[in-house]
């Protein structure tokens, strides 16, 4: 379905069962050759913006979300997303730690 509609990824989220986290997410991208991305900062940042503009998050208030992703793949990660009010275009800041899993050079 993603290929048919020209969509690179499908980012799913839930507020339920996330325990010490605000959200739990998964990101599927088979249309671009990746079954599932373990941790996706850009998608989680976009998700936080969506939650803000669609009023899942209280307006005119700064929110800091702790998002868990990758547990089902045994590659768990945490993304910290801050949403700052700025009219209909909130300012989104994404943070977290990263690990190099592969390194190479292109010639």
C-alpha positions, 0 to 999 in steps of 0.5 A: 500500500505504501508503494501504491501511494508513494509513502516511504514509511508508516509510523504507528504510535500508542499511548497505552502500555508505554510504562515509563514512556509517554508513547511507544512507536514503530516505523515500518518502511517496506516501500524503501526496502526496510522492514522496520526502522528501530528508532526514528528521530525524524518520524517521532518529531513529526508525530509530536508536531501532529499531536500538537496541531491536532490538539492531543497535546494542550495548546500554548504549553511546552511539552517534553515527550519521552518516546520508546521505539525498537523493543520488539526488534531487540534494538530499544531506543529512546527519543526525547522530543520537545514541542514549543508553542509557536502558533500553528507551527510549533518548534520541534526539538529531537534528542537522543543517543545514537550508536554507530552500527556500520561504517564505510566509505563511498568512492 
